[in-house]
Amino acid sequence: MKIVVFRIEANHYGLDIMRIEEVLSYSSPQSIPKMPDFIEGVIDFRKQVVPLFDMRKRFEVDQVLYTPDTRVILLRLQKQLIGLVVDEASEVIMYEADEFRVKPDQIVTIKNEFISGFVKRQNRTIVLLDIDRIITSQESILLEKFQKMVKKSGKRKGK
């Protein structure tokens, strides 16, 4: 399987490359009031309004300033395009089945249910994320409502 490897602090994470649309340099999003704390705002990507999820906040890691290495990973989540803000997206790797490790039962919690397993690669461990579980069902409903509002607003402007 091929994955895109990204970094939050010193930790490496991987996402299935088949679900990723594009990796962009970070640019400041338009903030939106009354959204969950980890949603930084929205960007315009090819005439689509895309919400940005700050993965530092999602993983409850200290905030740092954005740097030239900061990236936005655009991916499809159900029918929606979302962006994940990460410290760095460094490489694409292919791993074999024997490099994959299942997540131990002892570390299963509601807060980390989006972890699907691990890949051991040389001197580092890459945490594999389940894209479909990065946001909760409640957050997904909120995003759907937001997307409908944006579409309705766009139709009004287009008339």
N, C-alpha and C positions, 0 to 999 in steps of 0.2 A: 504494500500500500504506500502511496506517496502522501506526504504531509508537508504543510508549511510550518516551519518552526518559528516561533516568536518568543520574546522574552518579556517578563515582568520582573523587575529587580534582577536577581541572579538566577531566577527560575526559568526553565525552558518549557514551553508548551507546544503542542502540535494539533493541527486541524486538518481534516481530510481535504486535500487539494481539489477534489471534484466538486466540492460545495462552495469554493471561493470564486468570486467574480473577478476581483482585482485587489491589488495592494497599492495604496496611495500614500504620498507624503501627507503629514498632518497639516491641516489648516484649521484655524479657529472656527468652531461651528456657531450657528445662530442659536442662542439659548431660547428655551421654551419654558414658560412658567408652569408650575404644578406638575412636573414630571418627576419620576423617581430620581433620587440623588445621583445614581450612577449613569444616568443619561445626560450627557454633556450638552446636547442640543441636536441640531440637524445641519446637514450639508445638502447642497444641490449636486447631484451626480447624474449627468445626462438627462436632465429635466425630471428627475425623480427626487423627492424629498426623502433623505435617508437619516434615521436617528443614529446617533453615535453613543455607544456604550463604552464608558471608561472602565477598562478591565482592572485597573488598579483599585478603583472603588468597588468593583464587583467582587474582587478577591480580598477586600478589606486590607489593602496594603497602603502604606503611607503615600501621600501625594508627592510628586516631584514636578519640577518645571518640565514643560515639553522641550525636547531637543530636536536637532536636525535628524536624529535617528528615529524619532517617534513616527509610527505608521498607523494607518487605518486599514484594517482588513475588511473588505466588503464581502459579505456572504449572504446566501439565501437562507432564510429561516421560515419554514413553511412557505407562504406565498410572498413574504416580505423581504426586502433588501435592508440589511442593517450593517452598521460599521462598528468594528471593535477597535478601540484605541489601545495600542500596545507600545511598550518602550522601544521595541525594535522587532522587525520581521527579517530574519537573517538568511534563511536558506530553505530549500526544498530538499527533502531526503526521502529515500525509499527504504522501508524496513521490511524485513522478512518475518514470517510467523514466529520463528524461534527467538526473535528479539522482543516480542510482545509479552508483557506481564499483566495479568488480571489484577484489578484493584482488590486488595485484601478486604475481607468483610469487616475487620476491626476499624477501618477508616471510613466506613460508609455513614454519612450523615446527610441530612436534608441540604445543608449548606454546600456540600461538595458532590451532589448527585450528578453533576455534569462531567465528572471525571470518568472516563471509560476504561482507562488502564495506563500502562507505562511502557516506554521503550527505553531499553538500556543501550546506550551508544557510547563507546569508548569511555571517557571519563565523566559522562553526564547522564542524567536520567531525564527523559522528556515525558511530561505529563500529557496524555492524550485526552482531548476534550470531546464530548458528545455535543455537536452543534445544536441538536434539537432540544437539549436540556440546559442550554446556557441561560435562557430566561424561563421564568416560571409560567404556568398557565395563566395566572392572574396578570402578569406583566405582558403576556402575549395578547390578552384581551384588551388591555390598555393601549398597546401598540396598534391593534386593529382599529380601535375607535379613533386613534390619532390619525391613522392613514386615511380613514373614511372622511374625517374632518378636512384633511389636506386636499383630498380629491374634490370634495364638495366646494371648498374655497376656490380651487383652480377652475372649476366649471363656471362659477360665478364671474370670475375675472375674464374668462374666455368669451362670455356672452356679449 
